[in-house]
Amino acid sequence: MRRTAYVLLLLTCTVAVACGGETSSEGGGSAASQFLSMGTAPPGGAFFVVGGALVEVFNEHAGGASMTAEATSGSQENIRRIGSGELDFALSNAAITYFAVRGTEGWDQAYPMRSVMTLAPNVAMFVAPAGGDVSSISDLAGERVSVGPAGAGFEYFIRPLLAAHGLSYDDFTPVNATQAGAVDLLTDGSVAAAFLGGAVPTASITQASATQDIMLVPFDPAAREQLIADFLFFRPATIPAGTYRGVDTDYEGLDVGSMHLITSADADEELVYQVTKTLYENRDDVVQRHPAGRAINANNAARNTGTEFHPGAIRYYREIGIWQQ
């Protein structure tokens, strides 16, 4: 399916996007044959909104190409559907892609994904009621803990976090819930802690802090540094004091896997080059639709998170002088 789409695309790109020419709207409209798809995530999360923003901006500036945003269950489905040719591009969490391309941590094979653009950080941590039974990650042992929606892939970054602190999922009772659902569970005492996060400020944490006094459970400093050293998708992230009600000191946290745009290793180089160029050069339009667009910048877009970049993206980043790998 994807190969057929590429053939149709490249036939028209010869005189349109790829070669900088104009696409005629007469005689049936060649733009109609340039169909691309981008997998996002379920409505309600950042992937769904950011993916929609990227698609809108691409369609406005691509010179005739057409891309459609598809709501999916998230990173894991997106990776598998790119692998099967059902999607051309998709958003994924860098931690999940990291293990998928290696075929480890439960993946049934090594999926040949390539990064196109590194996007917004996912700053996440365990959140607990202030003064409750959990004040450190080791305190999670024996408790009920919300660990994200079933099938969302949170385990790909939570498991290493736990292991660095000497814990595993077997040491507590994992409870699957959406972030909004996890806040309800925290409020009524059904869980002792919940793993929450995303772009800062994160709506779910803001909501939790509005209904009760909370604490952001700290990482052990040595464990945090070791995680950053061991995994390319982890990096330091500080949440300033006052970001959330009642959290009055800076929180030394982690980006546990940035959102990034991915495609297949066999995607056409010129196509990926044009998509990268279009989104980067029109990043201000992305920002107008969602603040996550600010991550499309010279310091972040080509940042290595552990998944090899596609040659088409590399070519563009080298042209504008931001490729440092």
N, C-alpha and C positions, 0 to 999 in steps of 0.2 A: 504493500500500500504506500509506504513512504517513498520507495524507489520510483513508483509511478508518479507520485506528486512532484518529485524532484525533476523528472524528465519534462513534465509539463511546465514546471517553473523555469527550468533552464532554457527551454525553447523560447519563452517570452522574455526572459531576462537578457537574452542575447541582444534584444533591441530596447530593453527597458531598464530595470533596476541595475542589473549587473554591469551594464555598459554605459549607464548614465543617460540613456536616451529617453524619449517620451513614449508612454503607452497610449495607443489610440483607443478612444472610447467608441469608435465606429465599428460596424460590421460584427456585432456580437460582443465586443469588449474582451481583449486578450487578458485583462486583469482578472477576469473570472476564472481563468485556468490556474492562477497562482494561489493555490489554497494551502495554508499552513495551519498547524494547530499547536496550542500551548496548554499543557496540563497545569492546573493550579491546585485547588484543595476544596473542601466543603465551604459553603457560604458561612460567614461568621468569623473566619480567621483572616490573618494578614495575607496569606498566600493568595486567597481568592481575590482580595482587593488589589494587591500589588500586581498580580498577574493580569487582571483586567486593565490596570493602568498601563502596563507595558504594551499590551496588545493594542489599546486605543492609540497610543503614541506611535507605535509601529505603523498602524494602518493609516494614520494621518500623514506620515512622512516617507513611506516606502515607495512612492512613485507608482502605485498600481498593484503591488502585492497585497494579499489579504490574509490575515491571521485571525483565528478564532480561539477564544479562551474557553477551555473545557473544565467544568467543576469535576474534581476527582476526590478520592479519599485521601490524597496527599502524596508524600514523597515516595513511599514504597510502590504504590500503584503507578505513579508517574514513571519511575525507573523501569518497571516491568513493561509498561506500554510503549516507552521509547524503544526498549529492546525488541519488542515484537513488531515495531513499525506502525503502531496505532497513533503515536504522537510524534511530532517533529521536534518540539521543544517542551520544556517543563520547568517548574520550580521544584527545588528539593532542599532539604536541610543538608548542609555539608557533611555532618557527622554520618548521616544515613548513607549518602552517596559514597563516602570514604570506604565503608565496609562493603557496599554493593560492588564497587569496581574490583575489590579484592576477593569477593566471593567468600567472605568470612562472617562470623557472628550470626550464623543461621541462614545466610543467603544460599540459594540452591545452586548458584553458579556465579562466575565473575561477569558482571554486566559491563559492557564496553561503553560506559558513559564518558563524556567529556564536558568540562566546564566551559561556559561561554562568558559569564560575568558573575563576580561575587557581589552580593547585594547586602541587605541590612543584617546586622548582628542579631542573634537570638540570645539575649541575656536572661538566663533562667537559674532558679535556685529553689531549695525547699523553703516554704513559708509556713510558719507555725504561730499559734496564738502566743502573745507575750505572757510570760509567767506560767506557761504550760509545761508539759512533760518533756518537750523537745527543745533543747537549746544548742545542740550540736548534732552533726550528722550521725555520730555514734549512738545518740539517743533514739534514733529511729528503730533500733532493734526491739522487737516485740510489739511494735505499734501497728496500727492501720494507717497506711500512707497512700494518698492519691498520686498516681504515677502517669497521668495522662490518658487520653482516649484509647480504647482498644484498637490496635492496628495502625496507630498513628506513627509508631516508630520511636517514641520517646526512649525506649530501652537502649537504643544505640548510643545515646550520650549519658543516660542515667547509670547504666551498668559500669562504665569506666569510672564515673564519679564515685559510686559506691565502693568499687574495688580499691580505689586509692585511699579510702578511709577504712578498709578492712571489713566491708559489708558486702552482701549480695541480696538479691530479691528474696532468698530463702530466710533471711533474718527478720523479715517483717511481713505483714499481710498487704500485698499490693491491691489497690482499689482503682479500677479504671473509671475515669470521668472526664468530661470536657473541662476546660478551665473554669467556665462559669459554674458548672456543676460541682467542681472541686471547692469553690468558694462557699457554696451552700453547705457542703459537707464539713468544711472548717467551722462555719458559723454555728452549726447545730451539734458540733462535737463528734461527728461520725468518723472523722479521721483526725489524727494528731498532727499531721503535716501534709502539705500538698506541693508538688513540683509545678511551679508556675513561671511564666516568663514570655519573652518576645521582645519587641522593640520597647525602648524605655521612653516614657512610663508605660507599663503594661496595664491594660484596662482591668484585668482580673485582680491584679495586686492592689490597684487603686480601690477597687470595689471591696476587697477583703479588708483593707485598712479603714474604710469608711464605716464598716459594721462592727469592728472590734479592734483592739490593740494587737498588732502583729509584730513578729520579728522575722527578719531575713536570716535564716540559719547560716552561720558562717562556715566557710570552707577552712579546713586546717591549712595554714599557710604553706607548709612543706608539701602537702598533698596537691594543693593548687599548682604550685610551681612544677611539680613532677608531671601533672597532667598536661600542662602547657608544653613541657619538654617532650613528652611522649607522643602527643597527637597534634597534627597540624591544624585540625579543626577547632581545637581549644585555644583561646587567647584571653588575656586579662581584660576585664571590663569593670569600671568603677561606677557605682550608682551614687550620685551626689546626695549628701544629707538633705532632707526635706523633700525628696522626690515623692515619698509616700508618707502619709500622716503618721506621726509617732516614730518614724525612723530618722533620728536626729544626728547620726554620724554617717560618714561615707561608708559604703559597703563595697568591699573588695571581692568582686564576683568574677564570673566567667561568661564569655561568649561561648555557648556550648555547641555551636554549629551554625554559621551564618546561612541565611537564605542564599541560594545561588541559582542561576539559570543554567540548565544543562541541555545537552543534545547527544545524539549517538556519535560514536567515533567515526562511523562511515558517512555522516552527513556531509553534503557537498561543501567544499571549502569556500567557494565564492558566496554561496547562500549564507553561511555562518558569518563570513566577513561583513556582508551587507546588513544582517540583523544586528551584529555588534555595533557597527558604525552608526546605524540609524538610531538605536537606543542611546548610545553614548552621546552623540551629537545633539540629541534632543532631550537630554536628561532634565533640563529645567521644566519641560512639559510634564515629565513624570512626577516631579516634585509638586507641581500644581494639583496633581490628582492624589498623591499620597506622599507623606514625609519620608518614607523609605527610599524615595528616589534620590535623596541626598547621598546615599551610599554609592551612587554611580559617580565616582570621582577618581582622580588620578592616583590617590593613595590606596584605594580599596578595590576598584573594579577588577584589576588583574591580580589580586592577592591570592596566593596559593593556600588552599584549604585541604590539600591532599588528593585532589582529583586533577588529573592532567588536563590542561586546556586544549581546546580544539585548535588545529592549525589556522582556521579562518579567523578565530578570535586573536590568536597570537599575532597574525599578520597585521591586523588593525592596531593592536596595542603597540607593536614595534613602530608602525608608521607615525604614531603620535608621541612616541618616546616615553611610554610609561611601563614598558615590559622590562621587568628587573630580574626575572628568574633565569 
